[in-house]
Every structure is written in C-alpha cells, then in structure tokens.
Amino acid sequence: SLESFLSSIYKTVASSPSVSERLNILAYFGGLCKDSNSANILINSSLLHMFVSKLRGTKTANLKTHFAYVIGALIRHATFIGEDVPKTGIIDALTESVRDKSEVVRRKSMAALGELLFYIVTQEQEAEEGGMGRPSWYIPNGTITTIVRLLRNVEDPVTQHYAVKTLENIFSIGGAWALRLGTHETALSLVHICTHAKSEHVKVTASSALARLYRCN
C-alpha cells in the first residue's frame, strides 16, 4: 500500500546509518516528485517534516544537497500545499541552508526557496484578488535580507542567479511582496548586476527583473 511504501522511505531516510543508502533513496524519491499527483501527497505528508528536520540537522554536505533538492522538487511540482506545511519550519530551514559553507548546498537551497516564495506570493495575490483570507505563511525578515545580500555577493554566481530569478518571478506578479522586495537598494543592485556580471544569463535575468520591478512600482 502507499502508506507502507511511504513508511519504508521514512524509516530508511530517518534512521539508516548508511549515507549511500539514504542518498539512493533520496535520488529515487526525487523522481517521484515530478508527478504532480504524487507531489501533492508527498509534500503534505510527514515526509516533508522529516526532510526539513534533516536538512537543518545534517552535517554532510551531500545529504544536505539532496534534501534541499527533494524539497525543491516537491514545491515545484505540487499544485496544492496544505496549511500544515508552514508549521514545518521550511522557510527558516531553507534560509539557513542558503548561508551554508557548501556552494552546492547554497545553490539547491536558494533554488528551492525561490520556488517556495513564488508559490507563496502567487497564493497571496490570488487570495487578495478573490477576496479570500490570506494563506497561513509568514516570511521572516531574515529571509528577505538573505536574498538581498545575494545580489551583492558574487562569490557564487549560480546562487546569485537563483536569487535574481526569484525576484524576477515575484516582480512579475506585483502586489505587496513586489513592493516589499523592490526597494531602491534592490534596484541599484540589479543595475550593478546588469552592467558588471560576467554571465550573460545573469545579466539577462537581472534586466528582466529590473523591467518588471519598474512596471509594478
């Protein structure tokens, strides 16, 4: 049954002493996340809570990378994220991992955080336009500060690119979050990236983000 299958994955990832076994399970699990129906079930199960807990508690960079990847895949492919998901501490966990000393962990974590913020902002905008209550998400100031700092920190251009892409997506929606993130400082940072970044991909994304920022503000 599905319940016993998920239980076996939970037990292996949570308690197996073998790092390679857990990595294999996570790699396999990442494939399951690409189906929307499966992603909806998995992201709203106890597995997500365990993944978030492991992301925060694991010292091994390879494992942290895989946990961040799986969390990101679930967010990307799920079409429904329930009210219990914010209680897992997922935003704080991903924000902490964006500051990790491992470059790969930072990349996967920023990619996942960007997916989550885009989902949250989209849901809030839809709720506001539909006259419904706001979803039960809280985005701490520390998360916003971390993203804004990445605009100035070029020690890892890939992580910076994910941060710029996150802003581009949010500015395309507009609303309160676009105004909160679209500060004078953010605009200046994007201009600097447009003119000084070595990667053409980053320059193009920053230019698009800047155009969308001016359109909504």
N, C-alpha and C positions, 0 to 999 in steps of 0.2 A: 504494500500500500504506500501511498505518498507519505503518510505520517511516519512509517517505519524507515522509509528512504531518507527523509529529511533528518530523522533522529540519528541514523548511522553517520550522516555527514557531520552533524553537530558533534557527536561524540569523537569522531576522528580528528576534526579540526581543533576541538576544545582540549582534548587530553592526550593525543598521540605524542609520544616522546620523539618520534622521528620527524625532523624538519622536512625531509624529502617527501614523506608520505603526505604531510599536510599541504605541501606545495602542489603535489599532483592532484589532490582533491580540489584545491582552490582553482587550479587551471581548468579542471573538468567542470567545476561549478560555474566558472566564468562563461563557458559555452552555453550553459543552461539559461543564463541571464539574458541572452539575446532574443529569447522568445518572450513577447510581451505578457502573455497569459502566465507563463512561469514566473517572470519577473514580478508581476503583481502579487503572486502568492508568496514568493520568497522574501521580498522586501518588507512585507507585513507580518513576517513570522519571527520567531525567537532567534533565528539565524542571524538576522541583521544586528540585533542587540549584541550577540556574541562576537560578530565581526568587528563592530565598533569597539567593544571592550578589548579585543585582541590587538586592534590597531593601536590603541593607546598604551597597551601593556607590553607589547612585543619589542624586544631589543634588536632582533635580527632584521637587518635592512631588507633582505629578500622576502621575508614573510610580510613585513610592513607594506612593501610594494604590492604584493599580491592581495592583501586585504584592501588596500586603497583601490586597486584595480577592480576587484569584485564589487565593492560598494559603488564605485562609479558606474559600472556596467548595469547594476540593478537600477540605479537612479535614471540612467539614460533610456532604458527600455521599458520601465514601468509606466503605466498610464494612470495608476492610482496609488497614492501614498497615504496611508491612514494616519489618524490622529495620534497613534502611539509612537510613530517613528520619531517625532521631535524629542520625545522623552528619552531616547537612547543616548543623547549627547552627541549625535552625529556631526553637528556643525563644529562644536568645540574640538572633537577628535580630529577632524579633517584640517581644521585651522592649525592645530598643534603640529600635525604632520607636514604641513606646508613649510614649517620652520625647521624641519628635521635636517640633520647634518648630511644625510644621503641625498644626492642630487636626484636619483631615480625616484625615491620616496616623495620628494617635493613635487616632482612632475606629476606623478599619478594622483597625489593628494589634491593638487590645485585643479587638475582636470575634473576630478570627482566633485570638489567643492564648487567649481564653476557650473557643473550640471545641476547640482542641488539648488544653488542660488537662482539659476534661471528658472527652475521649476517653481520655487517659492514665489518669486516675483510675478511669474505668469499667473499663478493661482490667486495671488492677492489682487492683481489687476482685474482678473475675471470676476472675482467676488465683489470688488468695488463697483464694477460696471453693471453687475447683475443685482446690486442692492442686497447682497448676502453678507453674513458675518465674516470677519477676517479669519483665515486659517490660523491654527494654533502654533505658528512658528515665531521664534524670536532670533534675530540675527544680532549677536553681540558686537559692540564697537570694536573689539579686538579683531574680529574677522574682517571688518571693513579696513581697519588700519593695516592689517597684514597684506591685503590685496593692493592697497595704495602704495605701500612700501615696495612691492614688487615692480611697480612702474619705474622706480628709481634704481632698483637693484638689478644690475645686468650680469651678475656673477653666473646666472644660469638663464640664458635667453629663451630656452624652451618653456621653463616655468613662467617667465615673464610673458611669453606669448599666450599661454593659457589664461593668465590674469587679464591681459588686454582683450582676449576673445570673450571673456566673461563680461567685461564692461560693454563691449560691442553688443552683446545679446541683450543686456539689461537696458541699455540706452535705446535699443530698437523697440522696446516695449513702452518706455516712458513711465510716467507716474511718479509716485513718491520716492521709490528707490533710485530712479534715474536722477532725481534732484538731490538726493542724499549723497550719492556717489559722484555726481557730476559737478564737483567743486572746481574753483579756479585752479587749485593745485593740481587736480587730476587733468584738467585741460592742458596746463603747461607741461605736465609730464608726458602726455600723449604727443604734444607738438615736438618735444625733445626726442621721443622715440621715432617719430616720423622723419626727423632730419638726421639722427645720429645712429640709429640701429644698423647693425651690419647685415641682418637678414631682411631680404625684400618681403618675405611673408609677414614678418612682424610689422614692417613699415606699412604694408597694405592694410593689415588689421587695425593698426593704430589710426590710420587715416579714416577708415570706415567708422571706427568708434567715435572719433572726433566729430565727423559729419553728423552722426546720429545724436551725439550729445547736443550739438548746436540746434538740431531740428527740434529736440524735445525741451530745450532750455534756451 
